[in-house]
Amino acid sequence: MKTDYTPDTSKSKIYEALIDQYTSIESDDPLGSDMVLNFGPQHPATHGVLRLLLRLDGERIIGCVPEVGYLHRGYEKLAENMTYHEYIPHTDRLDYLSPLANNMAYALAVERLAGIEVPPRAQYIRTICSELARISSHLMATGSMAMDVGALTVLLWTFREREKLYDIFEVLTGARFTTSYSRIGGVAQDLTADVEKMIHEFLDYLPEAIHECERLLNRNRIFVERCDGIGIINGDDAIAYGLTGPNLRGSGVGRDLRRDRPYFVYPELDFDVITHEGGDSLARYYVRLDEMYESVKIVRQCLDKIPEGEIHANKPKKVLPRKERVYTRMEEMIHDFMLVNFGIDPPAGEVYSAVENPKGELGFYIQSKGGGVPWRLKIRSPSFVNIHALPHMLKGVMVSDVVAVIGSLDPVMGEADK
Amino acid sequence: MIETLLIAFIKIVIVLLVLLTAVAYSVYAERRISAFIQDRLGPNRVGPFGLLQPIADVVKLVFKEAIVPRNANKPLHDLAPVISLTVALATFAVIPFGNTITLFGEEVKLIIADVNIGVLYILAFSSISVYGIALAGWSSNNKYSLMGSLRSSAQMVSYELSLGLAVVGVIMVTGSLRLDQVVMNQTNYLFGVLPAWNCFVQPIGFITFVVAAFAETNRQPFDLPEAEPELVGGFHTEYTGLKFGLFFLAEYAHMIVASAIITTLYLGGWHLPYIDMIDVSPMLMSIIGILTFVIKVTLVLLFMIVIRWTIPRFRYDQLMGLGWKVMFPMALLNIFITGLILLLLQ
């Protein structure tokens, strides 16, 4: 029996990549004091199943190769075998910290493909949902980043707030976590007065709660010094790496699809695009904090302006009819049968539709050849692209900083691995 | 002779039992307080208010399988947790937890080992405790454990310096290495009103010592050796079952001992201020002394727990920077100022 087991890392692809990438360093280091550390996929701070292979000199990182794919479920391929409606629940499981925003982004893409105009009330509801999802995601990002640098209490405090959001989602969509709330051409249920009241209460309370967390962190010298000046990426590099969302705005680049390529009702709303100079972990943390205040502002305006009216587009051949009508009317029953079995049949063509998700630009590229299912569906997931910049950001920092940088980058592996 | 040994033995048994119970309940206190800070409930199911939770924890740990990694150095892997706990408990031997008590016509000193080099003994044992962690990390044959133990060794060695130098101030004021003498010295009053506790006499030394004690016990914000998000479990990543339990107990035993040392050196030990102004019987006086000591230790312990759940963790280089660039000069400054004042008062 073989007792001393040493894994043969010399042949693994990822190990080769690490060694090849930084060959020059080996000659600088005659003592060979560097060490290869496998960070993840089972590791408390990698936000799921991200794996990093780190090359260390003492505690300093001289090389890093990220590996993704441990959560790959083939969502892009799956889409080719299901109707456009059937795919909505799968969008929940992309960025599972903001399923509502993904639902809306996907529905918007399909509507742009099929040429469906969504009634204003539904547009407002979608905007509200997207922003609540943003708050939920940013709360999680802030909390987990604080936890990664050692302030466990903040995580629990932000979870407390997210719990209230989940209560709202439960009443609004019927589910706390996997919401599947959007429909092609509208949303599943109407926004009732109860939910409006709950959202108002939440919004009144939230700034105070965020402020509470800020008091624990923003003037805490340990926290600030831990995050200041690590994981730096300047604006040009951030654009070159394709960073989007808070990570890009933390490098001082003011790009926000809500303003630059308006969708839903964002053009009618007054909000600021938050940018912070610095490009380090601290800047990204500040961007997320400030964006939560902006989201509160946006949801407030939406609730003030939201008109009465339909929540489904009046296109019987494309939009699922309401359930009670399916049971009582012949016409609707036929449409329901056709839509469920054969799909919405958009015209042949292609569309790339991107929205500003909490993590960055979430894009759906759909190619249709007519028929009920997409011929090809490609997801441009922000987390995947953001992880791509990790080796650049991690070069030269210490092992302790890895977690602070990953935390500030806020990747969600469900989305990165698709 | 036999009588002395018997008394010593009884004292050891009582102190050990009380200390281990206190350790178990400080874990419980930590969990309840952290739950309170984080808006949770904490353990409240086992027994009234969850008070039996420590027993459940221990039973669970005892029945866990003891796994030793294949390439670990088994003797050292087994030895490390024992060193950790033994050292923590042994340090308590020189701490006076009361003045004297008269039982059955025999005057008993409330200290296990009445040695005349108490302060040195404490410093020596806190140095040994680093072996537990260093060996645990090295023998586990795991990179995370190794990094945890390397950090810990560096951290403890650098902070021990400040710790020792801070104590020098106390020794200069007291003029003795005996810990009971240190306490007796604090029973006086400054200007007739303020108790002459060393935290008032030696404010710089006190702050230095408390910070260094946090670092010595590996508590937040200095808990780098076991920094969970980066190093998984740090030096005890590869430990399970009772051996993990020993490390866990050792951590809290270290906390209690550190609190006791802080109390003895800086917070007047078992002395309750102003009690000597009223007439109390010697027996009652002894009991009040013990209670005062327990309450002071508890308060320091609570302070440590609250700190843990409030602030984040240092980074390794920042920790070393703080140790060498701030704490070390501060401790030296303290010695200089103390010496100067003592010289002027002569």
Interface residues (C-beta under 8 A of the other chain):
Chain A: T3 D4 Y5 M35 L37 N38 H43 P44 A45 E59 A146 M147 D148 V149 G150 A151 L152 T153 L156 W157 R160 L216 L217 N220 I222 F223 E225 R226 M398 V399 S400 D401 V402 V403
Chain B: S34 I37 Q38 D39 R40 R70 N71 K143 Y144 M147 Q220 P221 D223 L224 A227 E228 P229 E230 L231 V232 W309 T310 I311 P312 R313 F314 R315 Y316 D317 Q318
